[in-house]
Amino acid sequence: MFTHAMQRAAQAFEAVGAIVLVVGFVLSLVAAARAWRKSRRSADGYLALRRCFGGALLLGLEVLVAADLIRTVAVAPTLDNGRHWTT
């Protein structure tokens, strides 16, 4: 029961992480377009894109790391955990 609940929690974190990345990318494109339209300089649009997407990327990756931690520690806490990824 506990393992199943933690597996579902890890899946939920993965879904949230993916949503954060997609929504963050879309909002970053909007911010870049606004910055470019306001200044008419492509460098300003690029900087706005990097700044906005950088924050979204960090948040999304942190959520995905949390999902991995839940899965590693709560779902399958063995010394062999992760070996199936390399074979």
C-alpha positions as a Python dict, from the first residue, in 0.01 Angstrom:
ca = {
    (1, 'M'): (0, 0, 0),
    (2, 'F'): (274, 246, 99),
    (3, 'T'): (487, 159, -205),
    (4, 'H'): (192, 207, -436),
    (5, 'A'): (113, 546, -281),
    (6, 'M'): (475, 658, -317),
    (7, 'Q'): (482, 539, -677),
    (8, 'R'): (173, 752, -746),
    (9, 'A'): (333, 1047, -566),
    (10, 'A'): (645, 1014, -782),
    (11, 'Q'): (429, 1003, -1095),
    (12, 'A'): (243, 1314, -980),
    (13, 'F'): (572, 1497, -925),
    (14, 'E'): (690, 1393, -1271),
    (15, 'A'): (369, 1523, -1427),
    (16, 'V'): (399, 1854, -1240),
    (17, 'G'): (763, 1885, -1346),
    (18, 'A'): (676, 1830, -1711),
    (19, 'I'): (390, 2080, -1691),
    (20, 'V'): (619, 2339, -1532),
    (21, 'L'): (868, 2295, -1816),
    (22, 'V'): (609, 2325, -2092),
    (23, 'V'): (420, 2618, -1939),
    (24, 'G'): (747, 2789, -1848),
    (25, 'F'): (868, 2759, -2206),
    (26, 'V'): (546, 2905, -2346),
    (27, 'L'): (549, 3193, -2097),
    (28, 'S'): (915, 3255, -2178),
    (29, 'L'): (831, 3286, -2546),
    (30, 'V'): (559, 3538, -2461),
    (31, 'A'): (800, 3737, -2243),
    (32, 'A'): (1062, 3732, -2518),
    (33, 'A'): (812, 3852, -2777),
    (34, 'R'): (702, 4135, -2550),
    (35, 'A'): (1060, 4242, -2481),
    (36, 'W'): (1145, 4229, -2850),
    (37, 'R'): (830, 4424, -2946),
    (38, 'K'): (899, 4688, -2682),
    (39, 'S'): (1265, 4751, -2771),
    (40, 'R'): (1284, 4616, -3129),
    (41, 'R'): (1618, 4462, -3037),
    (42, 'S'): (1656, 4087, -3074),
    (43, 'A'): (1913, 4081, -2794),
    (44, 'D'): (1650, 4203, -2546),
    (45, 'G'): (1411, 3929, -2655),
    (46, 'Y'): (1683, 3668, -2622),
    (47, 'L'): (1779, 3787, -2274),
    (48, 'A'): (1416, 3783, -2162),
    (49, 'L'): (1378, 3430, -2300),
    (50, 'R'): (1688, 3308, -2118),
    (51, 'R'): (1594, 3476, -1792),
    (52, 'C'): (1236, 3348, -1789),
    (53, 'F'): (1306, 2999, -1917),
    (54, 'G'): (1607, 2961, -1690),
    (55, 'G'): (1385, 3003, -1386),
    (56, 'A'): (1123, 2765, -1523),
    (57, 'L'): (1392, 2512, -1610),
    (58, 'L'): (1536, 2521, -1260),
    (59, 'L'): (1195, 2479, -1101),
    (60, 'G'): (1097, 2196, -1336),
    (61, 'L'): (1422, 2011, -1276),
    (62, 'E'): (1389, 2049, -900),
    (63, 'V'): (1043, 1894, -913),
    (64, 'L'): (1172, 1610, -1133),
    (65, 'V'): (1458, 1548, -890),
    (66, 'A'): (1203, 1528, -608),
    (67, 'A'): (1015, 1263, -808),
    (68, 'D'): (1335, 1068, -854),
    (69, 'L'): (1416, 1091, -484),
    (70, 'I'): (1072, 964, -388),
    (71, 'R'): (1102, 675, -629),
    (72, 'T'): (1458, 590, -520),
    (73, 'V'): (1413, 617, -144),
    (74, 'A'): (1051, 522, -83),
    (75, 'V'): (964, 288, -368),
    (76, 'A'): (1274, 75, -418),
    (77, 'P'): (1533, 135, -146),
    (78, 'T'): (1793, -127, -241),
    (79, 'L'): (2163, -115, -316),
    (80, 'D'): (2089, -241, -667),
    (81, 'N'): (1840, 38, -738),
    (82, 'G'): (1914, 198, -1071),
    (83, 'R'): (2111, -88, -1225),
    (84, 'H'): (1828, -158, -1468),
    (85, 'W'): (1898, 179, -1629),
    (86, 'T'): (2248, 80, -1739),
    (87, 'T'): (2178, -265, -1882),
}
